[in-house]
């Protein structure tokens, strides 16, 4: 019994020490953020997906005031990843019950960033080059593609250019984003049709799916297998 108590106390001490360390690191390394009504932009961005009606409404109102000033923060949040130290600390935390703390996981921040891009829509066009670069990151590419699709028609031309990128991940992400834009990207159809002859089957299949989302009509026979 005493051994179990000692282990529990040791675990709690490790969690507390780790939390203090993480908080201190975040505080010392965090970049300056614009502030609205006494809260950093990231606070309002995270509130866009809040299940609390009051917080959600306040966040939407604040975000509309912040506008494109939020773009650097949105890109930063979209780049967020959970470090190994954070994952280790979370694992320790959930094994004890004395310390209470709310962890914001990277996936939640990336989802919040996507909601921010959705709110801005075409106004987020200045972020397109940075988002296209993020398509090369396997962990982030899906979220970056969704953000580009949310920007809509303003992202189409840069995405068409990305279809010839040497990096296959960027090409795949660009195709997915164009498919997400859907019927607002008819000018992408010729470039996507050329992708049907790509050497990589993943590119061919993705292009076929994107074309179907854009024009909803049967494709001319092509090399998609």
Legacy VTK file of the C-alpha trace (Angstrom):
# vtk DataFile Version 3.0
C-alpha trace
ASCII
DATASET POLYDATA
POINTS 225 float
0.000 0.000 0.000
2.810 2.403 0.974
4.660 1.615 -2.248
1.549 2.441 -4.277
1.126 5.760 -2.432
4.773 6.661 -3.047
4.436 5.855 -6.735
1.290 7.993 -6.959
3.009 10.924 -5.263
6.051 10.570 -7.497
3.854 10.499 -10.578
1.997 13.598 -9.401
5.279 15.389 -8.721
6.515 14.543 -12.210
3.297 15.822 -13.756
3.402 19.081 -11.775
7.073 19.644 -12.618
6.403 18.878 -16.256
3.439 21.248 -16.389
5.465 24.074 -14.894
8.249 23.380 -17.372
5.921 23.325 -20.378
4.093 26.496 -19.276
7.402 28.289 -18.724
8.683 27.178 -22.132
5.512 28.330 -23.889
5.587 31.669 -22.080
9.257 32.324 -22.897
9.132 31.258 -26.549
5.675 32.381 -27.645
5.669 35.081 -30.351
3.803 38.327 -29.874
0.154 38.076 -30.864
-2.333 40.830 -31.630
-4.786 41.325 -28.777
-8.504 42.027 -28.946
-10.532 42.866 -25.837
-7.653 41.775 -23.620
-7.276 38.320 -25.194
-4.759 37.077 -27.789
-6.061 36.227 -31.248
-5.521 32.484 -30.677
-8.032 32.625 -27.792
-10.746 33.899 -30.133
-9.762 31.481 -32.912
-10.125 28.521 -30.536
-13.537 29.865 -29.548
-14.838 29.599 -33.128
-15.501 25.913 -32.538
-16.624 26.249 -28.928
-19.694 24.300 -27.855
-20.517 27.078 -25.381
-22.950 29.365 -27.191
-21.853 32.556 -25.422
-18.138 31.957 -25.999
-18.765 30.937 -29.598
-20.814 34.068 -30.327
-18.224 36.327 -28.681
-15.422 34.631 -30.622
-17.201 35.072 -33.953
-17.798 38.749 -33.203
-14.173 39.259 -32.160
-12.843 37.389 -35.190
-14.804 39.595 -37.571
-13.158 42.630 -35.985
-9.686 41.068 -36.146
-10.048 40.043 -39.805
-6.900 39.404 -41.838
-4.710 40.437 -38.888
-5.360 36.894 -37.711
-3.595 35.273 -40.697
-0.135 34.893 -39.084
-1.750 33.280 -36.041
-3.886 30.971 -38.192
-0.834 29.762 -40.117
1.072 29.241 -36.865
-1.822 27.228 -35.402
-2.081 25.154 -38.577
1.614 24.272 -38.205
1.084 23.071 -34.640
2.328 19.590 -33.722
2.391 17.760 -30.394
5.994 17.317 -29.255
7.200 14.023 -27.804
7.616 15.742 -24.426
4.024 16.942 -24.495
2.723 13.498 -25.441
4.805 11.933 -22.660
3.485 14.463 -20.161
-0.110 13.842 -21.264
0.418 10.116 -20.793
1.647 10.720 -17.229
-1.167 13.149 -16.531
-3.917 10.693 -17.408
-2.404 8.096 -15.082
-2.976 10.271 -12.001
-5.988 12.070 -10.531
-4.640 14.755 -8.180
-3.587 17.417 -10.695
-6.113 18.957 -13.075
-5.045 20.580 -16.332
-6.554 21.135 -19.779
-4.320 20.149 -22.686
-4.960 21.663 -26.099
-3.863 19.032 -28.587
-2.350 20.059 -31.912
-5.208 18.575 -33.908
-7.681 20.834 -32.080
-5.587 23.916 -32.893
-5.385 22.933 -36.549
-9.155 22.471 -36.648
-9.612 25.911 -35.077
-7.278 27.389 -37.694
-9.359 25.786 -40.450
-12.482 27.404 -38.993
-10.665 30.735 -39.043
-9.767 30.337 -42.718
-13.377 29.364 -43.414
-14.582 32.574 -41.770
-12.176 34.712 -43.805
-12.730 32.876 -47.091
-11.255 34.788 -50.081
-9.826 37.438 -47.722
-7.252 34.849 -46.645
-5.632 34.849 -50.114
-2.293 36.247 -48.772
-1.854 32.990 -46.824
-2.109 30.752 -49.908
1.657 30.416 -50.630
2.383 29.401 -47.014
-0.491 26.913 -47.053
0.724 25.336 -50.291
4.144 24.830 -48.688
2.429 23.044 -45.787
0.975 20.487 -48.206
4.417 18.842 -48.182
4.092 17.995 -44.477
2.351 14.636 -44.153
0.940 15.395 -40.691
-0.457 18.779 -41.692
-1.218 18.375 -45.408
-4.877 17.370 -44.994
-5.602 20.397 -42.788
-3.721 22.698 -45.175
-5.747 21.353 -48.120
-8.992 21.975 -46.228
-7.880 25.533 -45.426
-7.043 26.192 -49.082
-10.423 24.820 -50.150
-12.080 27.109 -47.593
-10.385 30.141 -49.168
-12.122 29.142 -52.385
-11.708 30.639 -55.848
-8.875 32.958 -54.769
-6.696 29.895 -54.151
-7.434 28.147 -57.443
-4.730 29.626 -59.705
-1.880 29.030 -57.204
-3.181 25.495 -56.696
-3.194 24.869 -60.441
0.462 25.942 -60.510
1.167 23.539 -57.646
-0.056 20.609 -59.767
3.310 20.596 -61.546
5.368 20.684 -58.345
8.044 17.982 -58.168
6.920 17.058 -54.659
4.196 14.419 -54.967
2.725 15.339 -51.582
2.211 18.923 -52.695
0.585 17.743 -55.933
-1.754 15.437 -54.022
-2.645 18.182 -51.555
-3.296 20.667 -54.343
-5.584 18.176 -56.089
-7.484 17.557 -52.841
-7.861 21.295 -52.262
-9.157 21.889 -55.790
-11.660 19.104 -55.307
-12.701 20.822 -52.083
-13.288 24.096 -53.930
-15.616 22.107 -56.196
-17.745 23.866 -58.808
-15.951 27.170 -58.131
-12.796 25.765 -59.742
-13.825 24.999 -63.354
-10.602 26.578 -64.667
-8.669 23.773 -62.950
-10.241 21.047 -65.081
-7.685 21.066 -67.936
-4.742 20.817 -65.511
-6.478 18.114 -63.474
-7.290 16.211 -66.675
-3.586 16.175 -67.504
-2.981 14.608 -64.091
-5.005 11.599 -65.266
-1.910 10.602 -67.233
0.489 10.927 -64.277
2.895 8.059 -63.604
1.666 7.786 -60.017
-1.654 5.968 -59.555
-2.393 7.980 -56.393
-2.213 11.194 -58.434
-4.431 9.761 -61.179
-7.102 8.550 -58.766
-7.067 11.799 -56.774
-7.391 13.849 -59.968
-10.341 11.753 -61.137
-12.084 12.271 -57.789
-11.414 16.032 -57.879
-12.749 16.378 -61.432
-15.920 14.588 -60.410
-16.420 17.061 -57.545
-15.934 19.999 -59.883
-18.204 19.091 -62.792
-20.269 16.118 -61.528
-20.192 14.601 -64.992
-18.693 11.307 -66.264
-15.007 11.572 -67.139
-13.630 10.886 -70.592
-11.804 7.571 -70.505
-8.347 8.096 -69.075
-5.537 6.327 -67.328
-6.840 6.264 -63.757
-5.945 2.789 -62.598
LINES 1 226
225 0 1 2 3 4 5 6 7 8 9 10 11 12 13 14 15 16 17 18 19 20 21 22 23 24 25 26 27 28 29 30 31 32 33 34 35 36 37 38 39 40 41 42 43 44 45 46 47 48 49 50 51 52 53 54 55 56 57 58 59 60 61 62 63 64 65 66 67 68 69 70 71 72 73 74 75 76 77 78 79 80 81 82 83 84 85 86 87 88 89 90 91 92 93 94 95 96 97 98 99 100 101 102 103 104 105 106 107 108 109 110 111 112 113 114 115 116 117 118 119 120 121 122 123 124 125 126 127 128 129 130 131 132 133 134 135 136 137 138 139 140 141 142 143 144 145 146 147 148 149 150 151 152 153 154 155 156 157 158 159 160 161 162 163 164 165 166 167 168 169 170 171 172 173 174 175 176 177 178 179 180 181 182 183 184 185 186 187 188 189 190 191 192 193 194 195 196 197 198 199 200 201 202 203 204 205 206 207 208 209 210 211 212 213 214 215 216 217 218 219 220 221 222 223 224
